[in-house]
Amino acid sequence: MPSPALPQSVVVVVTSPTKTVRAHVRGLVQRLVAGGVDVRVAGARTVLATFADLVDLDRAGVELPLGEELRPAHDLAAASALRQALHERPAQVVHAHGFRAGAVAALAVRLVRPRPALVTTWHALPSAGASGRVTVGAGARLVARSSDVTLAPSADVLARSRAVGAVRARLSPVAAPSVPAPRTDRGALRRRLADELGLEVDVPWILAVGRIVPEKDHDLLLEASRRWRSLHPTPEVLLVGVGAVPAVARLRRTIAAGRLPVRLLGARDDIGELMHAADVFVLTSRWEAPALSVQEAMRAHLPVVATAVGGVPDLLGDTGVLVPAGDLESFAAEVALLLSDPPRASRLAEAAGERARSLPDEDDVAVDVLAAYAEARAARPGRGA
């Protein structure tokens, strides 16, 4: 993979707790390492554990003192730790994944000499509650103006990065890992999962995957499940994802109080199997990039009903059902219609699988990122390590 024009040393900075972002970065790190690039991974201890099978963490791990919550003091300490690591062992490129990682990396590299090229991938729009808007706005400007190349997964993220000062910014694909086909037929797979999860085999399974955070709008999903109780048979909603204890507890209370047909499954390592066994995949987010979970569902030939936000419409095209964000009536009705029309669901599933084959894969992503590394280094002639 590497050539004289490509870097021999890269530090990848990851702060996101989301499994989808980590999966994307894992695919990239795996290909960089296989190509002979000297890769170090920087992040919190829990993040580094994700890469233990790809890099020697004793030699190539940079632990950053970060928690999941956005706290400026922690981020400043993390920037200091990353800066020290770069002083001790220079790198030609630092690639930060996510807004918070970008801020940490931008603070770290500004005092490193020779300064490494900085590439940032904005996996989402930077956001915060009202109390944090000023801080986040300043951070977005810092990340955008410090980056030699900014990569964005969707047009709205690209526009935001440019609006706050990114100069060399462009779209860049983000690919979900391929979903392996189950080892058993779908009927046997459903029976096994039904036994494990206490589900009925002969009712529809509606699958949702995503962190339990406000922007995913799981309240909409729960309200829709009230409507679906009138369907015969009543479908089961399977929600895979983790979140802060209070947020998860609130969902559990709502489900229990309303006796809703919703199962909170927490973190799962068998999402691929769940997708092959489910009847429909749903996404209720208020914003998404070209969601990796949607890509996984498409690769698994699972029909999708999703909110028309961010990069989702461009991802799905006409192979899924799109509804306005926050529109309970449309969302609940479209899922019910799809469940009542198996031939249509089958046609959409096949179309989604066909479209998924044309989407960029992890090899395409690696090639694109390597081009960004070369561009970033060229933007700093004679100044890279």
C-alpha positions as CSV (number, residue, x, y, z in Angstrom):
1,M,0.0,0.0,0.0
2,P,2.6,2.6,0.9
3,S,4.7,4.3,-1.8
4,P,7.4,7.0,-1.6
5,A,4.6,9.6,-1.8
6,L,2.7,8.1,1.2
7,P,3.6,8.4,4.8
8,Q,5.5,5.8,6.7
9,S,4.2,6.8,10.1
10,V,0.7,7.7,11.1
11,V,-1.0,8.4,14.5
12,V,-4.7,7.7,14.4
13,V,-6.7,9.5,17.1
14,V,-10.0,8.1,18.2
15,T,-12.2,9.4,20.9
16,S,-15.7,8.3,19.8
17,P,-17.4,5.8,22.0
18,T,-19.6,4.6,19.1
19,K,-19.0,1.1,17.7
20,T,-19.6,2.2,14.2
21,V,-16.9,4.8,14.2
22,R,-14.5,2.3,15.8
23,A,-15.3,-0.3,13.2
24,H,-14.6,2.2,10.4
25,V,-11.2,3.1,12.0
26,R,-10.4,-0.6,12.6
27,G,-10.8,-1.3,8.9
28,L,-8.5,1.6,8.0
29,V,-5.8,0.7,10.6
30,Q,-5.9,-2.9,9.5
31,R,-5.2,-1.9,5.9
32,L,-2.5,0.6,6.9
33,V,-0.7,-2.0,9.0
34,A,-0.9,-4.6,6.3
35,G,0.6,-2.1,3.9
36,G,3.6,-1.6,6.1
37,V,2.7,1.8,7.6
38,D,3.9,2.4,11.1
39,V,0.6,3.0,12.8
40,R,0.0,4.2,16.4
41,V,-3.5,4.5,17.9
42,A,-4.3,7.3,20.4
43,G,-7.4,7.2,22.6
44,A,-8.8,6.4,26.0
45,R,-7.9,2.9,27.4
46,T,-11.3,1.5,26.5
47,V,-10.9,2.7,22.9
48,L,-7.4,1.3,22.6
49,A,-8.6,-2.2,23.6
50,T,-10.6,-2.2,20.3
51,F,-7.3,-2.3,18.4
52,A,-5.3,-4.7,20.6
53,D,-5.4,-7.4,17.9
54,L,-4.1,-5.0,15.2
55,V,-1.2,-3.2,16.9
56,D,1.1,-3.8,19.8
57,L,-0.4,-1.4,22.3
58,D,2.8,-1.4,24.5
59,R,4.7,0.1,21.5
60,A,1.9,1.6,19.4
61,G,-0.7,2.7,21.8
62,V,-1.0,6.2,23.1
63,E,-3.4,6.4,26.1
64,L,-5.2,9.6,26.5
65,P,-6.9,10.6,29.8
66,L,-10.4,11.0,28.4
67,G,-13.8,10.0,29.5
68,E,-16.9,9.9,27.3
69,E,-18.3,13.2,28.5
70,L,-17.0,16.4,26.9
71,R,-14.8,18.1,29.6
72,P,-12.3,20.8,28.5
73,A,-9.9,20.0,31.3
74,H,-9.7,16.3,30.2
75,D,-9.3,17.3,26.5
76,L,-6.4,19.7,27.4
77,A,-4.7,16.9,29.3
78,A,-5.3,14.5,26.4
79,A,-3.7,17.1,24.0
80,S,-0.7,17.3,26.3
81,A,-0.3,13.6,26.4
82,L,-0.6,13.3,22.6
83,R,1.9,16.2,22.1
84,Q,4.4,14.5,24.4
85,A,4.0,11.2,22.4
86,L,4.7,13.1,19.1
87,H,7.8,14.8,20.6
88,E,9.1,11.4,21.7
89,R,8.4,9.7,18.5
90,P,7.5,12.0,15.5
91,A,4.9,11.1,12.9
92,Q,4.4,12.3,9.4
93,V,0.6,12.3,9.7
94,V,-1.9,12.6,12.5
95,H,-5.4,11.5,11.5
96,A,-8.2,12.4,14.0
97,H,-11.6,10.7,13.7
98,G,-14.5,12.8,15.0
99,F,-14.9,16.4,16.3
100,R,-13.5,15.8,19.8
101,A,-10.5,13.9,18.5
102,G,-9.9,16.7,16.0
103,A,-9.8,19.3,18.8
104,V,-7.4,17.2,20.8
105,A,-5.1,16.6,17.8
106,A,-5.2,20.3,16.7
107,L,-4.1,21.4,20.2
108,A,-1.4,18.8,20.2
109,V,0.3,19.3,16.8
110,R,0.4,23.1,17.0
111,L,3.5,23.0,19.3
112,V,5.2,20.0,17.7
113,R,8.3,20.6,15.6
114,P,8.5,19.4,12.9
115,R,4.7,19.6,12.8
116,P,3.0,16.5,11.3
117,A,0.3,16.9,8.7
118,L,-3.2,16.9,10.3
119,V,-6.1,15.1,8.6
120,T,-9.5,15.2,10.3
121,T,-12.6,13.1,9.5
122,W,-15.8,14.7,10.8
123,H,-18.1,11.8,11.3
124,A,-20.9,14.0,12.4
125,L,-21.9,17.6,12.9
126,P,-20.4,19.1,16.0
127,S,-23.2,19.9,18.5
128,A,-23.9,20.6,22.1
129,G,-26.6,21.8,24.4
130,A,-27.2,25.5,24.9
131,S,-24.5,25.7,27.6
132,G,-21.9,24.3,25.3
133,R,-22.6,26.0,22.1
134,V,-19.9,28.7,22.4
135,T,-17.2,26.1,23.3
136,V,-18.2,23.8,20.5
137,G,-18.3,26.6,18.0
138,A,-14.8,27.7,18.9
139,G,-13.7,24.1,18.8
140,A,-15.1,23.6,15.4
141,R,-13.2,26.6,14.1
142,L,-10.0,25.4,15.7
143,V,-10.4,21.9,14.1
144,A,-11.3,23.3,10.7
145,R,-8.6,25.9,10.5
146,S,-5.9,23.6,11.9
147,S,-6.5,20.7,9.5
148,D,-4.5,20.3,6.4
149,V,-7.2,18.2,4.9
150,T,-10.8,17.8,6.2
151,L,-12.8,14.7,5.2
152,A,-16.6,14.7,5.5
153,P,-19.1,11.8,5.1
154,S,-22.0,13.9,3.8
155,A,-22.7,17.2,2.1
156,D,-24.1,19.0,5.1
157,V,-21.0,18.1,7.2
158,L,-18.8,19.3,4.4
159,A,-20.6,22.6,4.2
160,R,-20.4,23.1,8.0
161,S,-16.6,22.4,8.0
162,R,-16.1,24.9,5.2
163,A,-18.3,27.5,6.9
164,V,-16.1,27.5,10.0
165,G,-12.8,27.7,8.1
166,A,-11.8,24.4,6.5
167,V,-9.8,25.1,3.3
168,R,-9.0,21.7,1.8
169,A,-12.2,19.9,2.6
170,R,-14.0,17.2,0.6
171,L,-16.3,14.3,0.7
172,S,-14.9,11.0,1.7
173,P,-16.6,7.6,1.8
174,V,-17.2,5.8,5.1
175,A,-17.9,2.1,4.7
176,A,-19.5,-0.5,7.0
177,P,-17.8,-3.8,7.4
178,S,-19.4,-6.6,5.3
179,V,-22.0,-8.6,7.1
180,P,-21.1,-12.3,6.9
181,A,-23.9,-14.6,5.9
182,P,-25.3,-16.7,8.8
183,R,-24.0,-20.3,9.0
184,T,-27.6,-21.6,9.2
185,D,-30.7,-20.9,7.3
186,R,-32.9,-18.0,8.3
187,G,-35.5,-20.2,10.0
188,A,-33.0,-21.9,12.2
189,L,-31.4,-18.6,13.0
190,R,-34.7,-17.1,14.1
191,R,-35.5,-20.1,16.2
192,R,-32.2,-19.9,18.0
193,L,-32.4,-16.1,18.6
194,A,-36.1,-16.5,19.7
195,D,-35.0,-19.0,22.3
196,E,-32.2,-16.8,23.5
197,L,-34.2,-13.6,23.7
198,G,-37.6,-14.9,24.6
199,L,-39.2,-13.8,21.3
200,E,-42.0,-15.3,19.2
201,V,-40.7,-16.8,16.0
202,D,-43.9,-16.1,14.0
203,V,-44.2,-12.4,14.7
204,P,-42.3,-9.6,12.7
205,W,-39.1,-8.4,14.2
206,I,-38.3,-4.7,13.8
207,L,-34.6,-4.0,14.4
208,A,-33.0,-0.7,15.4
209,V,-29.3,-0.2,16.1
210,G,-27.8,3.0,17.7
211,R,-26.6,4.6,20.9
212,I,-29.2,5.6,23.4
213,V,-28.8,9.4,22.9
214,P,-31.3,12.1,22.2
215,E,-30.3,12.6,18.6
216,K,-31.3,9.0,17.8
217,D,-34.9,9.9,18.8
218,H,-35.8,6.6,20.3
219,D,-38.8,8.2,21.9
220,L,-40.3,8.3,18.3
221,L,-39.6,4.5,18.0
222,L,-41.3,3.8,21.3
223,E,-44.3,5.9,20.4
224,A,-44.6,4.1,17.1
225,S,-44.5,0.8,18.9
226,R,-47.7,1.9,20.7
227,R,-49.4,2.1,17.2
228,W,-48.0,-1.3,16.1
229,R,-49.7,-3.0,19.0
230,S,-52.9,-2.9,16.9
231,L,-51.2,-5.0,14.2
232,H,-51.8,-8.7,14.0
233,P,-49.5,-10.2,14.8
234,T,-48.0,-7.5,17.0
235,P,-44.3,-7.0,16.0
236,E,-41.4,-7.1,18.4
237,V,-39.0,-4.1,18.4
238,L,-35.4,-5.0,19.1
239,L,-33.2,-2.0,20.0
240,V,-29.5,-2.7,20.1
241,G,-27.4,0.0,21.7
242,V,-25.9,1.4,24.9
243,G,-26.1,4.8,26.5
244,A,-25.8,6.6,29.8
245,V,-27.5,4.8,32.7
246,P,-30.2,7.5,33.2
247,A,-31.1,7.5,29.5
248,V,-31.4,3.7,29.4
249,A,-33.4,3.7,32.6
250,R,-35.8,6.3,31.3
251,L,-36.5,4.1,28.2
252,R,-37.0,1.1,30.4
253,R,-39.6,2.9,32.5
254,T,-41.5,4.1,29.4
255,I,-41.5,0.6,28.0
256,A,-42.7,-1.0,31.2
257,A,-45.3,1.7,31.9
258,G,-46.8,1.3,28.5
259,R,-46.3,-2.4,28.2
260,L,-44.6,-1.7,24.9
261,P,-43.4,-4.6,22.6
262,V,-39.8,-3.3,22.8
263,R,-36.7,-5.2,23.9
264,L,-33.6,-3.3,24.9
265,L,-30.8,-5.6,24.0
266,G,-27.8,-3.4,25.0
267,A,-24.5,-4.1,23.3
268,R,-24.4,-7.1,20.9
269,D,-21.7,-8.7,18.9
270,D,-24.1,-10.5,16.7
271,I,-25.7,-7.6,14.9
272,G,-25.1,-9.3,11.5
273,E,-27.1,-12.3,12.6
274,L,-29.9,-10.0,14.0
275,M,-30.0,-8.3,10.6
276,H,-30.3,-11.5,8.7
277,A,-33.1,-12.7,11.1
278,A,-35.1,-9.4,11.3
279,D,-38.0,-8.4,9.0
280,V,-37.3,-4.6,8.7
281,F,-34.6,-2.2,9.9
282,V,-35.6,1.2,11.2
283,L,-33.7,4.4,11.8
284,T,-35.4,7.3,13.7
285,S,-32.4,9.7,13.9
286,R,-32.7,13.5,13.8
287,W,-29.4,13.5,11.9
288,E,-27.1,10.9,10.5
289,A,-24.1,10.7,8.2
290,P,-24.3,7.8,5.6
291,A,-25.1,5.6,8.6
292,L,-23.0,2.5,8.9
293,S,-25.9,0.6,10.5
294,V,-28.0,1.4,7.4
295,Q,-25.2,0.2,5.1
296,E,-25.0,-3.1,7.2
297,A,-28.7,-3.6,6.8
298,M,-28.5,-3.0,3.1
299,R,-25.7,-5.5,2.7
300,A,-27.8,-8.0,4.7
301,H,-30.7,-7.6,2.3
302,L,-32.9,-6.1,5.0
303,P,-35.6,-3.6,4.0
304,V,-35.1,-0.2,5.6
305,V,-37.4,2.6,6.8
306,A,-35.4,5.6,7.8
307,T,-35.7,9.3,8.5
308,A,-34.6,11.5,5.5
309,V,-31.7,13.2,7.3
310,G,-28.0,13.9,6.6
311,G,-26.5,11.4,4.3
312,V,-29.2,8.8,4.5
313,P,-31.2,9.7,1.4
314,D,-28.1,9.6,-0.8
315,L,-27.2,6.3,0.7
316,L,-30.6,4.5,0.3
317,G,-31.8,6.2,-2.9
318,D,-35.0,4.5,-3.9
319,T,-34.2,1.2,-2.3
320,G,-35.7,2.1,1.1
321,V,-38.6,4.1,2.6
322,L,-37.7,7.6,3.7
323,V,-39.9,9.7,6.1
324,P,-39.4,13.1,7.6
325,A,-37.5,13.3,10.9
326,G,-39.9,13.4,13.9
327,D,-42.9,12.5,11.9
328,L,-44.6,9.8,14.0
329,E,-47.6,9.3,11.8
330,S,-45.5,8.7,8.7
331,F,-43.0,6.6,10.4
332,A,-45.4,4.3,12.1
333,A,-47.6,4.0,9.0
334,E,-44.8,3.2,6.6
335,V,-43.4,0.4,8.8
336,A,-46.9,-1.1,9.2
337,L,-47.4,-0.9,5.4
338,L,-44.1,-2.6,4.7
339,L,-44.8,-5.4,7.2
340,S,-48.3,-6.0,5.6
341,D,-46.7,-6.3,2.1
342,P,-44.1,-9.0,2.1
343,P,-43.6,-8.9,-1.8
344,R,-42.8,-5.2,-1.6
345,A,-40.5,-5.7,1.4
346,S,-38.7,-8.4,-0.6
347,R,-38.3,-6.2,-3.6
348,L,-36.8,-3.4,-1.5
349,A,-34.5,-5.8,0.3
350,E,-33.1,-7.1,-3.0
351,A,-32.7,-3.6,-4.4
352,A,-30.9,-2.5,-1.2
353,G,-28.6,-5.5,-1.5
354,E,-27.9,-4.7,-5.1
355,R,-27.2,-1.0,-4.3
356,A,-24.9,-2.0,-1.4
357,R,-22.7,-3.8,-3.8
358,S,-22.0,-0.5,-5.6
359,L,-21.2,1.4,-2.4
360,P,-17.5,2.0,-1.5
361,D,-16.0,-0.8,0.6
362,E,-13.2,-0.6,3.2
363,D,-10.5,-1.0,0.6
364,D,-12.0,2.0,-1.3
365,V,-12.0,4.0,2.0
366,A,-8.3,3.2,2.6
367,V,-7.3,4.3,-0.9
368,D,-9.2,7.6,-0.4
369,V,-7.7,8.2,3.0
370,L,-4.2,7.6,1.6
371,A,-4.8,10.2,-1.0
372,A,-5.8,12.6,1.7
373,Y,-2.5,11.9,3.6
374,A,-0.5,12.7,0.4
375,E,-2.5,15.9,-0.1
376,A,-2.0,16.9,3.5
377,R,1.7,16.4,3.4
378,A,1.9,18.2,0.1
379,A,0.2,21.2,1.7
380,R,3.1,21.4,4.2
381,P,6.2,21.0,1.9
382,G,9.4,20.4,3.8
383,R,7.6,20.6,7.1
384,G,6.5,16.9,7.7
385,A,8.4,14.5,9.9
